[in-house]
Every structure is written in structure tokens, then in C-alpha cells.
Amino acid sequence: MPKNKTHSGTSKRVKVTGSGKIVRGKTGKRHRLEKKSSRVTRRMSGTTVVSDSDAPRLKKLLGL
């Protein structure tokens, strides 16, 4: 049986923490930032844990 390949697009977008949670960057930080207030822009920085319903699908794509 051949090895499963990791989905390269997913691996570039998410990261697995030491405890096994999947972390992603927040959305809305790419363009049209002049319209958004500094408060909103700061809130979009950093990472957040992927929702429980999406986690199994992402784990399958990552080969976990």
C-alpha cells in the first residue's frame, strides 16, 4: 500500500501544536486594510484554533 501524501496547500496554511490542536491564521488581513480600524486589524493578528467541526477534515488532509 503506498504512503499517503500530505496536502501541500493545507500544510502551508495550518500548523499542528504540540498537544495536537490545529492552528490557523485569522482571515481578513490581506487587503482593504485602510477601511478597517486599527482595533479590528489588531484583532485579526495572530492565530486561532480551528473549529471542532473542521478539525477531522484537516487532519485527513495533513495525513494525521
C-alpha positions as CSV (number, residue, x, y, z in Angstrom):
1,M,0.0,0.0,0.0
2,P,1.5,3.4,-1.0
3,K,2.1,6.1,1.6
4,N,-0.4,8.9,2.0
5,K,0.7,12.3,0.7
6,T,0.2,15.4,2.7
7,H,-2.0,18.0,1.0
8,S,0.6,20.7,0.4
9,G,-1.9,23.6,0.2
10,T,-3.2,22.7,3.7
11,S,0.2,22.2,5.2
12,K,1.2,25.8,4.2
13,R,-1.9,27.2,5.9
14,V,-2.2,25.3,9.1
15,K,0.1,24.1,11.9
16,V,-0.2,21.4,14.4
17,T,0.6,22.3,18.0
18,G,2.4,20.0,20.4
19,S,-0.9,19.0,22.0
20,G,-2.3,18.0,18.6
21,K,-4.6,21.0,18.0
22,I,-4.7,22.6,14.5
23,V,-4.0,26.3,14.4
24,R,-4.7,28.7,11.5
25,G,-4.1,32.4,10.8
26,K,-7.1,34.7,11.1
27,T,-8.8,35.9,7.9
28,G,-9.2,39.4,6.6
29,K,-5.7,40.6,6.9
30,R,-4.6,40.7,3.2
31,H,-6.1,43.8,1.6
32,R,-8.5,46.7,2.1
33,L,-6.9,47.4,5.4
34,E,-7.3,51.2,5.1
35,K,-11.0,50.9,5.6
36,K,-10.6,48.7,8.7
37,S,-10.0,50.3,12.0
38,S,-6.7,49.6,13.8
39,R,-8.6,47.9,16.5
40,V,-10.0,45.4,14.0
41,T,-6.7,44.9,12.3
42,R,-5.0,44.1,15.7
43,R,-7.8,41.6,16.5
44,M,-7.1,39.8,13.2
45,S,-3.4,39.3,14.0
46,G,-2.1,36.1,15.4
47,T,-3.5,32.6,15.2
48,T,-6.6,30.8,16.3
49,V,-7.6,27.1,16.9
50,V,-9.5,25.5,14.0
51,S,-13.2,24.7,14.9
52,D,-14.1,21.3,16.1
53,S,-16.2,20.5,13.0
54,D,-13.3,21.3,10.6
55,A,-10.5,19.6,12.5
56,P,-11.2,16.0,11.3
57,R,-11.2,17.1,7.7
58,L,-7.9,19.0,8.1
59,K,-6.3,16.1,9.9
60,K,-7.2,13.8,7.0
61,L,-5.6,16.3,4.6
62,L,-2.5,16.5,6.7
63,G,-2.3,12.7,7.0
64,L,-2.7,12.6,10.7
